[in-house]
Amino acid sequence: SAADTLDEPVVVAKATMIDVVPKDLQRCE
C-alpha cells in the first residue's frame, strides 16, 4: 500500500506537468 501511495503522487505530478507544458506553449504563441 505504501508503494501505491507513493506512486499515485508521482503519476499525478507527471500528468500535471504534461498538462501545464502545452498550456505554457499556447501562451508563448
C-alpha positions as CSV (number, residue, x, y, z in Angstrom):
1,S,0.0,0.0,0.0
2,A,2.8,2.4,0.9
3,A,4.3,1.9,-2.6
4,D,0.9,2.6,-4.2
5,T,0.6,5.8,-2.2
6,L,4.0,6.9,-3.3
7,D,3.3,6.0,-7.0
8,E,0.0,8.0,-7.1
9,P,1.5,11.5,-6.4
10,V,4.3,10.7,-9.0
11,V,1.7,9.8,-11.7
12,V,-0.4,12.9,-10.8
13,A,2.7,15.1,-10.9
14,K,3.7,13.8,-14.3
15,A,0.1,14.2,-15.6
16,T,0.1,17.8,-14.2
17,M,3.4,18.6,-15.8
18,I,2.1,17.3,-19.2
19,D,-1.0,19.4,-18.9
20,V,1.0,22.5,-17.9
21,V,3.6,22.3,-20.7
22,P,1.1,22.6,-23.5
23,K,-0.7,25.5,-21.8
24,D,2.7,27.3,-21.5
25,L,3.4,26.7,-25.1
26,Q,0.0,28.1,-26.1
27,R,0.7,31.2,-24.0
28,C,4.0,31.7,-25.8
29,E,2.3,31.5,-29.2
